[in-house]
Amino acid sequence: MKCVQSNKLDFSGQNIYVGIDVHLKSWSVAILSEHSVLKRFSQSPEPEALHKYLVSNYPGANYFSVYEAGFCGFWIHERLTDLGITNIVVNPADVPTMSKEKLRKTDAVDCNKLARELRSGSLVGIYVPGVETLELRSLIRMRNLIVKDSTRAKNRIKSLLRFHGVEIPEEFTRCSVGCWSKRFLSWLQALE
């Protein structure tokens, strides 16, 4: 009987835990198995790059990842999930932290802490809204910002007129909404 030796990696049935400290220009990543730290590194901020690394170095494994909610939103979660990685997003305040981790806070420490706590099962993900809900929220927030900016600009114009002693005709001050009608704008343009 001949023995055939194989150098092919196979992590079938094993769990791989990935902690990601997300930043704008790079991610710090810690990868743990059930019993040890496998790798810590920094990478470009792309879910596809992380997936490629995991699949090529730990083929056949079950991938679990976590990152903290923050400025980047939930697009990373969507992409990781689409790539077959079981991901959760956590509230940073809910991640258990040892006192020495508070004193020595670095990206490497943070991503390692996230992966460790994910492996222990102590992390609970926050609710991640669907894409449609996020788009509607963004639209409403943008509209509110535009309305505030518009109101601010109108108030500045009225303030400037008052500062220079220009009386706004009563017909334009009676309205509850400020009366920025075509007639009012024509009156403004006619001012010297």
Buried (B, 14 or more C-beta within 10 A) or exposed (E): EEEEEEEEEEBEEEBBBBBBBBBEEEBBBBBBBEEEEBEBEBEEBEBEEBBEBBBEBBEEBBBBBBBBBEEBBBEBBBBBBEBEBBBBBBEEEBBEBEEEBEEEEEBBBBBBBBBBBBBEEEBEBBEBEEEEEBEEEEEEEEEEEEEEEEEEEEEEEBEEBEEEEEEBEEEBEEEEEBBBEEEBEEBBEEEE
